[in-house]
Amino acid sequence: MRKLIVSFIICLGCSLPAFSQEFQLPEGGNSPGVVQVLCIGNSFTYVHDSDMMLREIARSQGLDLRIGKYLAGGYTFGKHLENSDSRAAVDFGGYDYAFLQDQSANPARYSRDKDKQVLKDLKTLKRNVLAKSPGCKVFLERTWGYSGFEAGGFGTAENLDYHLGRGVAKMARKAHTGISPIGDAFNLADSIWPEGKLLGPDNHHQSLEGAYLKACVNYLLISGKPFSGSPACCGVAPEVATFLRAVAQRVVLGNI
């Protein structure tokens, strides 16, 4: 197994990593009974390690996930296509599921500005995944609106969120991918629990609770069935984790 994790951290006022890189190939190769998952993205995945939360949640539900990933701060799909480590993660192959997370406002720009390159890069990345992992179920992540960093150039979190939803829906339809409805889960959780904190102090990146909600959504897309027994809470307060799992189930499976 090749594994390399390189981190460059520039501290912000909120103490979140502004730039980091994480490259990893699945441990143990294509072992029987193991589900292999590819995560391609940036800080909206690596802050609070939502990909590792996904593995921990799955393990608590009796599912052995092995994760391959390349995550780099601020990366678009276009940058992933150019990066040798990102290509190596994709080319390892044998993945059963792939979660693709673009730069946080890119799908919104596709919606508002009709930037054709955004869709082209998604189609190319998906094609590269399937070339090495035939039959892999590919999901485009629909992330959340935020007010920090001037809402990614969209003025308000609400306007950004609207275009994110619209852009991801159009991109997924044209690229023939599934959608991971993370932003929809954030919106539902916020409507029920407005005092909750799914974003960190910068009002941009996910909090610990937000990372957990994202991991729950992606786990349910893999398992296709409700949580059972004692799911891992991954450091989240048990009562909050129970609420977030219920939100994820309602969004993904239609269960309340």
KAHU-V207574 format. One record per pair of residues at least 24 apart in sequence whose C-alpha atoms are under 10 Angstrom apart, sorted by the first residue. I is the first residue (numbers start at 1). GAP is how many residues later the second one is. D is the distance in whole Angstrom. If there is no record, write none. Layout:
i & gap & d
I & GAP & D
I & GAP & D
//
This chain:
i & gap & d
1 & 24 & 7
1 & 25 & 7
1 & 26 & 6
1 & 27 & 7
1 & 28 & 7
2 & 24 & 8
2 & 25 & 8
2 & 87 & 10
3 & 24 & 9
3 & 65 & 9
3 & 66 & 10
4 & 66 & 10
4 & 81 & 9
5 & 65 & 9
5 & 66 & 10
6 & 66 & 10
7 & 65 & 9
8 & 64 & 10
8 & 65 & 10
9 & 64 & 10
12 & 190 & 9
13 & 188 & 9
13 & 189 & 8
14 & 186 & 8
14 & 187 & 6
14 & 188 & 6
14 & 189 & 10
15 & 185 & 10
15 & 186 & 9
15 & 187 & 9
16 & 27 & 10
16 & 31 & 8
16 & 32 & 9
16 & 184 & 8
16 & 185 & 9
16 & 186 & 8
16 & 189 & 8
16 & 190 & 10
16 & 191 & 10
17 & 26 & 8
17 & 29 & 9
17 & 30 & 7
17 & 56 & 8
17 & 188 & 10
18 & 25 & 8
18 & 29 & 10
18 & 54 & 10
18 & 55 & 7
18 & 56 & 9
18 & 187 & 10
19 & 24 & 8
19 & 52 & 10
19 & 53 & 7
19 & 54 & 5
19 & 55 & 8
19 & 56 & 10
20 & 26 & 8
20 & 27 & 9
20 & 51 & 8
20 & 52 & 6
20 & 53 & 5
20 & 54 & 9
21 & 25 & 9
21 & 48 & 10
21 & 49 & 7
21 & 50 & 5
21 & 51 & 4
21 & 52 & 7
21 & 54 & 10
21 & 64 & 10
22 & 24 & 8
22 & 46 & 10
22 & 47 & 7
22 & 48 & 5
22 & 49 & 5
22 & 50 & 7
22 & 51 & 9
22 & 63 & 9
22 & 64 & 10
23 & 45 & 8
23 & 46 & 6
23 & 47 & 4
23 & 48 & 7
23 & 49 & 9
23 & 62 & 7
23 & 63 & 7
23 & 65 & 9
23 & 66 & 7
24 & 43 & 8
24 & 44 & 5
24 & 45 & 5
24 & 46 & 7
24 & 47 & 9
24 & 61 & 9
24 & 62 & 9
24 & 64 & 9
24 & 65 & 7
25 & 41 & 8
25 & 42 & 7
25 & 43 & 4
25 & 44 & 6
25 & 45 & 9
25 & 60 & 10
25 & 63 & 8
25 & 64 & 6
25 & 65 & 9
25 & 66 & 10
25 & 67 & 7
25 & 68 & 10
26 & 39 & 9
26 & 40 & 5
26 & 41 & 5
26 & 42 & 5
26 & 43 & 8
26 & 63 & 9
26 & 66 & 8
26 & 67 & 10
26 & 68 & 10
26 & 69 & 9
27 & 38 & 10
27 & 39 & 6
27 & 40 & 8
27 & 41 & 8
28 & 38 & 8
29 & 37 & 8
29 & 63 & 9
29 & 64 & 9
29 & 65 & 8
30 & 36 & 9
30 & 62 & 10
30 & 63 & 9
30 & 64 & 7
30 & 65 & 9
31 & 35 & 9
33 & 30 & 9
33 & 31 & 7
33 & 32 & 9
34 & 29 & 8
34 & 30 & 5
34 & 31 & 6
34 & 32 & 7
34 & 62 & 9
35 & 28 & 8
35 & 29 & 6
35 & 30 & 5
35 & 31 & 6
35 & 32 & 9
35 & 59 & 9
35 & 60 & 8
35 & 61 & 6
35 & 62 & 8
35 & 187 & 9
36 & 28 & 9
36 & 29 & 6
36 & 30 & 5
36 & 31 & 6
36 & 32 & 8
36 & 57 & 9
36 & 58 & 7
36 & 59 & 5
36 & 60 & 5
36 & 61 & 7
36 & 62 & 9
36 & 100 & 9
37 & 28 & 7
37 & 29 & 6
37 & 30 & 5
37 & 31 & 6
37 & 32 & 8
37 & 56 & 10
37 & 57 & 9
37 & 58 & 6
37 & 59 & 6
37 & 60 & 5
37 & 61 & 6
37 & 62 & 8
37 & 99 & 9
37 & 100 & 10
37 & 101 & 10
37 & 185 & 9
38 & 28 & 9
38 & 29 & 6
38 & 30 & 5
38 & 31 & 6
38 & 32 & 9
38 & 51 & 8
38 & 52 & 7
38 & 54 & 10
38 & 55 & 9
38 & 56 & 9
38 & 57 & 6
38 & 58 & 8
38 & 59 & 6
38 & 60 & 4
38 & 61 & 6
38 & 62 & 8
38 & 91 & 9
38 & 98 & 10
38 & 100 & 9
39 & 28 & 7
39 & 29 & 6
39 & 30 & 5
39 & 31 & 7
39 & 32 & 8
39 & 47 & 10
39 & 50 & 9
39 & 51 & 9
39 & 58 & 9
39 & 59 & 6
39 & 60 & 5
39 & 61 & 6
39 & 62 & 8
39 & 100 & 10
40 & 28 & 9
40 & 29 & 6
40 & 30 & 5
40 & 31 & 6
40 & 32 & 9
40 & 35 & 9
40 & 36 & 10
40 & 37 & 8
40 & 40 & 8
40 & 46 & 8
40 & 47 & 10
40 & 49 & 9
40 & 50 & 8
40 & 58 & 8
40 & 59 & 6
40 & 60 & 5
40 & 61 & 6
40 & 62 & 8
40 & 85 & 10
40 & 100 & 10
41 & 28 & 8
41 & 29 & 7
41 & 30 & 5
41 & 31 & 7
41 & 32 & 8
41 & 33 & 9
41 & 34 & 7
41 & 35 & 8
41 & 36 & 8
41 & 39 & 8
41 & 45 & 9
41 & 58 & 8
41 & 59 & 6
41 & 60 & 4
41 & 61 & 6
41 & 62 & 7
41 & 63 & 9
41 & 100 & 9
42 & 28 & 8
42 & 29 & 5
42 & 30 & 5
42 & 31 & 5
42 & 32 & 6
42 & 33 & 6
42 & 34 & 8
42 & 35 & 10
42 & 38 & 10
42 & 58 & 10
42 & 59 & 7
42 & 60 & 8
42 & 61 & 7
42 & 62 & 9
43 & 28 & 7
43 & 29 & 7
43 & 30 & 5
43 & 31 & 7
43 & 32 & 9
43 & 58 & 10
43 & 60 & 9
43 & 61 & 9
43 & 162 & 7
43 & 163 & 9
44 & 27 & 9
44 & 28 & 10
44 & 29 & 8
44 & 30 & 9
44 & 57 & 8
44 & 58 & 9
44 & 59 & 8
44 & 60 & 7
44 & 99 & 8
44 & 100 & 9
44 & 160 & 9
44 & 161 & 6
44 & 162 & 7
44 & 166 & 10
44 & 167 & 8
44 & 170 & 10
45 & 26 & 7
45 & 27 & 9
45 & 28 & 10
45 & 54 & 10
45 & 55 & 10
45 & 56 & 8
45 & 98 & 10
45 & 160 & 9
45 & 161 & 9
45 & 166 & 8
45 & 169 & 9
45 & 170 & 9
46 & 24 & 10
46 & 25 & 7
46 & 26 & 8
46 & 27 & 9
46 & 159 & 10
46 & 160 & 10
46 & 165 & 9
47 & 26 & 10
47 & 153 & 10
47 & 158 & 7
47 & 159 & 7
47 & 160 & 8
47 & 161 & 8
47 & 163 & 10
47 & 164 & 7
48 & 157 & 10
48 & 158 & 8
48 & 159 & 7
48 & 160 & 6
48 & 161 & 9
48 & 162 & 9
48 & 163 & 6
48 & 164 & 8
48 & 186 & 10
49 & 159 & 9
49 & 162 & 7
49 & 163 & 9
49 & 166 & 9
50 & 156 & 9
50 & 158 & 9
50 & 159 & 10
50 & 160 & 9
50 & 161 & 5
50 & 162 & 6
50 & 163 & 9
50 & 164 & 7
50 & 165 & 5
50 & 166 & 9
50 & 168 & 10
50 & 184 & 10
51 & 48 & 10
51 & 160 & 9
51 & 161 & 9
51 & 163 & 9
51 & 164 & 7
51 & 167 & 9
51 & 168 & 10
52 & 159 & 10
52 & 160 & 10
52 & 163 & 8
52 & 182 & 9
53 & 158 & 8
53 & 159 & 7
53 & 160 & 10
53 & 161 & 9
53 & 162 & 6
53 & 163 & 8
53 & 166 & 9
53 & 179 & 8
53 & 180 & 9
53 & 181 & 6
53 & 182 & 9
54 & 157 & 9
54 & 158 & 8
54 & 159 & 10
54 & 160 & 8
54 & 161 & 5
54 & 162 & 7
54 & 163 & 9
54 & 164 & 7
54 & 165 & 6
54 & 166 & 10
54 & 178 & 10
54 & 180 & 9
55 & 160 & 8
55 & 164 & 8
55 & 177 & 10
56 & 159 & 9
56 & 163 & 10
56 & 175 & 9
56 & 176 & 6
56 & 177 & 9
56 & 178 & 7
57 & 155 & 9
57 & 158 & 8
57 & 159 & 8
57 & 162 & 7
57 & 170 & 9
57 & 173 & 10
57 & 174 & 6
57 & 175 & 5
57 & 176 & 8
57 & 177 & 8
58 & 157 & 9
58 & 158 & 9
58 & 160 & 10
58 & 161 & 7
58 & 162 & 9
58 & 164 & 9
58 & 165 & 8
58 & 169 & 10
58 & 173 & 8
58 & 174 & 8
59 & 172 & 9
59 & 173 & 8
60 & 167 & 10
60 & 168 & 9
60 & 169 & 8
60 & 170 & 7
60 & 171 & 5
60 & 172 & 6
60 & 173 & 10
61 & 158 & 10
61 & 162 & 9
61 & 165 & 10
61 & 166 & 7
61 & 167 & 7
61 & 168 & 7
61 & 169 & 8
61 & 170 & 6
61 & 171 & 8
62 & 166 & 10
62 & 169 & 10
63 & 156 & 10
63 & 159 & 10
63 & 160 & 9
65 & 31 & 10
65 & 154 & 10
65 & 157 & 10
66 & 29 & 9
67 & 28 & 9
67 & 30 & 10
67 & 31 & 10
68 & 24 & 8
68 & 25 & 9
68 & 27 & 8
68 & 30 & 9
69 & 29 & 10
69 & 30 & 10
71 & 30 & 9
72 & 31 & 10
73 & 30 & 9
74 & 28 & 9
74 & 29 & 6
74 & 30 & 8
75 & 26 & 9
75 & 27 & 7
75 & 28 & 6
75 & 29 & 9
76 & 25 & 8
76 & 26 & 5
76 & 27 & 5
76 & 28 & 8
76 & 29 & 10
76 & 30 & 8
76 & 42 & 8
76 & 45 & 9
76 & 46 & 10
77 & 24 & 8
77 & 25 & 6
77 & 26 & 7
77 & 29 & 9
77 & 40 & 10
77 & 41 & 8
77 & 42 & 9
77 & 43 & 9
77 & 44 & 6
77 & 45 & 6
77 & 46 & 10
77 & 47 & 9
77 & 48 & 7
78 & 24 & 9
78 & 25 & 10
78 & 39 & 8
78 & 40 & 8
78 & 42 & 9
78 & 43 & 6
78 & 44 & 8
78 & 46 & 9
78 & 47 & 9
79 & 24 & 10
79 & 42 & 9
80 & 41 & 9
80 & 45 & 8
81 & 40 & 8
81 & 41 & 10
81 & 43 & 8
81 & 44 & 7
81 & 47 & 9
87 & 38 & 9
87 & 41 & 9
87 & 42 & 9
89 & 40 & 9
90 & 35 & 9
90 & 36 & 10
90 & 38 & 7
90 & 39 & 6
90 & 40 & 9
90 & 41 & 9
90 & 42 & 7
90 & 43 & 9
91 & 37 & 8
91 & 38 & 7
91 & 39 & 10
91 & 40 & 8
91 & 41 & 6
91 & 42 & 8
92 & 37 & 9
92 & 40 & 7
92 & 41 & 9
93 & 35 & 10
93 & 36 & 7
93 & 37 & 8
93 & 38 & 8
93 & 39 & 5
93 & 40 & 5
93 & 41 & 9
93 & 43 & 9
94 & 35 & 9
94 & 36 & 9
94 & 38 & 7
94 & 39 & 5
94 & 40 & 8
94 & 41 & 9
94 & 42 & 8
95 & 34 & 8
95 & 35 & 9
95 & 37 & 8
95 & 38 & 5
95 & 39 & 8
95 & 40 & 8
95 & 41 & 6
95 & 42 & 8
95 & 43 & 10
96 & 37 & 7
96 & 38 & 9
96 & 39 & 7
96 & 40 & 5
96 & 41 & 6
96 & 42 & 9
96 & 126 & 9
97 & 32 & 10
97 & 36 & 9
97 & 38 & 9
97 & 39 & 5
97 & 40 & 5
97 & 41 & 6
97 & 42 & 8
97 & 121 & 10
97 & 124 & 9
97 & 125 & 7
98 & 28 & 9
98 & 31 & 8
98 & 32 & 10
98 & 35 & 9
98 & 38 & 7
98 & 39 & 6
98 & 40 & 5
98 & 41 & 6
98 & 42 & 8
98 & 43 & 10
98 & 79 & 10
98 & 80 & 10
98 & 124 & 10
99 & 38 & 9
99 & 39 & 6
99 & 40 & 5
99 & 41 & 6
99 & 42 & 7
99 & 79 & 9
99 & 80 & 9
99 & 81 & 8
99 & 119 & 8
100 & 25 & 9
100 & 26 & 9
100 & 38 & 7
100 & 39 & 6
100 & 40 & 5
100 & 41 & 6
100 & 42 & 9
100 & 77 & 10
100 & 79 & 10
100 & 80 & 9
101 & 38 & 9
101 & 39 & 6
101 & 40 & 5
101 & 41 & 8
101 & 42 & 8
101 & 79 & 9
102 & 38 & 8
102 & 39 & 8
102 & 40 & 9
102 & 41 & 9
102 & 66 & 10
103 & 40 & 10
104 & 37 & 10
104 & 38 & 9
104 & 39 & 7
104 & 40 & 8
104 & 41 & 9
104 & 42 & 9
104 & 47 & 10
104 & 48 & 8
104 & 56 & 10
104 & 60 & 9
104 & 100 & 9
104 & 101 & 10
105 & 38 & 9
105 & 39 & 9
105 & 40 & 9
105 & 41 & 10
105 & 46 & 8
105 & 47 & 6
105 & 48 & 8
105 & 49 & 9
105 & 55 & 7
105 & 56 & 9
105 & 58 & 9
105 & 59 & 7
105 & 62 & 10
106 & 46 & 9
106 & 57 & 10
106 & 58 & 8
106 & 61 & 8
106 & 62 & 9
107 & 33 & 10
107 & 34 & 10
107 & 35 & 8
107 & 36 & 9
107 & 53 & 10
107 & 56 & 7
107 & 57 & 6
107 & 58 & 8
107 & 59 & 8
107 & 60 & 5
107 & 61 & 6
107 & 62 & 9
107 & 63 & 9
107 & 64 & 8
108 & 34 & 10
108 & 37 & 10
108 & 44 & 9
108 & 45 & 10
108 & 46 & 9
108 & 51 & 9
108 & 52 & 6
108 & 53 & 8
108 & 54 & 8
108 & 55 & 4
108 & 56 & 4
108 & 57 & 8
108 & 58 & 7
108 & 59 & 5
108 & 60 & 8
109 & 43 & 9
109 & 44 & 9
109 & 45 & 9
109 & 51 & 9
109 & 54 & 7
109 & 55 & 8
109 & 58 & 8
110 & 53 & 8
110 & 54 & 9
110 & 56 & 9
110 & 57 & 6
110 & 58 & 8
110 & 60 & 9
110 & 61 & 8
111 & 51 & 9
111 & 52 & 6
111 & 53 & 7
111 & 54 & 9
111 & 55 & 6
111 & 56 & 4
111 & 57 & 8
111 & 58 & 9
111 & 59 & 8
111 & 60 & 9
112 & 42 & 9
112 & 48 & 10
112 & 50 & 10
112 & 51 & 7
112 & 52 & 9
112 & 54 & 9
112 & 55 & 8
114 & 53 & 9
116 & 55 & 10
118 & 49 & 10
118 & 53 & 9
119 & 48 & 10
119 & 49 & 10
119 & 51 & 9
119 & 52 & 6
119 & 53 & 9
119 & 55 & 8
119 & 56 & 8
120 & 51 & 9
120 & 54 & 10
120 & 55 & 9
121 & 54 & 10
122 & 49 & 8
122 & 50 & 9
122 & 52 & 10
122 & 53 & 7
122 & 55 & 9
123 & 48 & 9
123 & 49 & 9
123 & 51 & 9
123 & 52 & 6
123 & 53 & 9
123 & 54 & 9
124 & 51 & 9
126 & 49 & 8
126 & 50 & 9
126 & 51 & 8
127 & 48 & 9
137 & 40 & 8
137 & 41 & 8
137 & 84 & 10
137 & 85 & 9
138 & 34 & 10
138 & 38 & 9
138 & 39 & 6
138 & 40 & 6
138 & 41 & 8
138 & 42 & 10
139 & 33 & 8
139 & 37 & 9
139 & 38 & 6
139 & 39 & 4
139 & 40 & 5
139 & 41 & 6
139 & 42 & 10
139 & 79 & 9
139 & 82 & 9
140 & 28 & 7
140 & 29 & 9
140 & 31 & 8
140 & 32 & 7
140 & 35 & 9
140 & 36 & 10
140 & 37 & 6
140 & 38 & 6
140 & 39 & 5
140 & 40 & 6
140 & 41 & 9
141 & 27 & 8
141 & 31 & 9
141 & 36 & 10
141 & 37 & 9
141 & 38 & 6
141 & 39 & 5
141 & 40 & 7
141 & 41 & 7
141 & 42 & 8
141 & 73 & 9
141 & 77 & 9
142 & 24 & 10
142 & 25 & 9
142 & 26 & 6
142 & 27 & 8
142 & 30 & 10
142 & 37 & 7
142 & 38 & 6
142 & 39 & 5
142 & 40 & 6
142 & 41 & 6
142 & 42 & 8
142 & 43 & 10
143 & 25 & 9
143 & 37 & 8
143 & 38 & 7
143 & 39 & 5
143 & 40 & 5
143 & 41 & 8
143 & 42 & 9
143 & 43 & 9
143 & 71 & 9
144 & 37 & 9
144 & 38 & 7
144 & 39 & 4
144 & 40 & 8
144 & 41 & 9
144 & 42 & 7
144 & 43 & 8
144 & 54 & 10
144 & 55 & 9
144 & 60 & 9
144 & 61 & 9
144 & 62 & 9
144 & 66 & 10
145 & 38 & 7
145 & 39 & 10
145 & 41 & 9
145 & 42 & 9
145 & 54 & 10
145 & 58 & 9
145 & 59 & 8
146 & 53 & 8
146 & 56 & 9
146 & 57 & 6
146 & 58 & 5
146 & 59 & 8
146 & 60 & 10
147 & 55 & 9
147 & 56 & 6
147 & 57 & 7
148 & 51 & 10
148 & 52 & 10
148 & 53 & 9
148 & 54 & 6
148 & 55 & 5
148 & 56 & 5
148 & 57 & 9
149 & 53 & 8
149 & 54 & 8
149 & 55 & 7
150 & 53 & 10
150 & 54 & 10
151 & 52 & 9
151 & 53 & 8
152 & 52 & 9
157 & 46 & 10
157 & 47 & 10
161 & 26 & 9
178 & 43 & 10
179 & 39 & 10
179 & 42 & 9
180 & 34 & 9
180 & 37 & 7
180 & 38 & 7
180 & 40 & 10
180 & 41 & 7
180 & 71 & 10
180 & 72 & 8
181 & 33 & 9
181 & 36 & 7
181 & 37 & 9
181 & 40 & 10
181 & 67 & 9
181 & 70 & 7
181 & 71 & 7
182 & 28 & 9
182 & 29 & 10
182 & 31 & 8
182 & 32 & 6
182 & 33 & 9
182 & 34 & 9
182 & 35 & 6
182 & 36 & 8
182 & 66 & 8
182 & 69 & 9
182 & 70 & 9
183 & 30 & 10
183 & 31 & 9
183 & 34 & 10
184 & 33 & 10
184 & 63 & 10
184 & 64 & 9
184 & 67 & 7
184 & 68 & 9
185 & 25 & 10
185 & 28 & 7
185 & 29 & 8
185 & 31 & 10
185 & 32 & 8
185 & 59 & 9
185 & 60 & 10
185 & 61 & 10
185 & 62 & 6
185 & 63 & 6
185 & 64 & 9
185 & 65 & 8
185 & 66 & 6
185 & 67 & 8
186 & 24 & 8
186 & 27 & 8
186 & 28 & 8
186 & 58 & 9
186 & 61 & 9
186 & 62 & 9
186 & 65 & 10
187 & 60 & 10
188 & 56 & 10
188 & 59 & 7
188 & 60 & 9
188 & 62 & 9
188 & 63 & 8
189 & 24 & 9
189 & 54 & 8
189 & 55 & 7
189 & 57 & 9
189 & 58 & 6
189 & 59 & 9
192 & 51 & 10
192 & 55 & 9
193 & 50 & 9
196 & 44 & 9
208 & 26 & 9
208 & 27 & 8
208 & 28 & 7
209 & 24 & 10
209 & 25 & 9
209 & 26 & 9
209 & 27 & 6
209 & 28 & 9
209 & 31 & 8
209 & 32 & 8
209 & 35 & 8
210 & 26 & 10
210 & 34 & 9
211 & 25 & 10
212 & 24 & 8
212 & 29 & 8
212 & 32 & 8
212 & 33 & 9
212 & 36 & 10
213 & 28 & 8
213 & 30 & 10
213 & 31 & 6
213 & 32 & 7
213 & 33 & 10
213 & 34 & 8
213 & 35 & 7
214 & 30 & 9
214 & 31 & 10
214 & 34 & 8
215 & 30 & 10
215 & 33 & 9
216 & 25 & 10
216 & 28 & 8
216 & 29 & 6
216 & 30 & 9
216 & 31 & 9
216 & 32 & 6
216 & 33 & 8
216 & 36 & 10
217 & 27 & 9
217 & 28 & 8
217 & 30 & 9
217 & 31 & 5
217 & 32 & 7
217 & 33 & 10
217 & 34 & 8
217 & 35 & 7
217 & 36 & 10
218 & 30 & 9
218 & 34 & 9
219 & 29 & 9
219 & 33 & 10
220 & 25 & 9
220 & 28 & 8
220 & 29 & 7
220 & 31 & 10
220 & 32 & 7
220 & 33 & 8
221 & 27 & 10
221 & 28 & 10
221 & 31 & 7
221 & 32 & 9
224 & 25 & 10
224 & 28 & 8
224 & 29 & 7
225 & 24 & 9
225 & 27 & 9
225 & 28 & 7
225 & 30 & 10
226 & 24 & 10
226 & 26 & 10
226 & 27 & 8
226 & 29 & 8
//
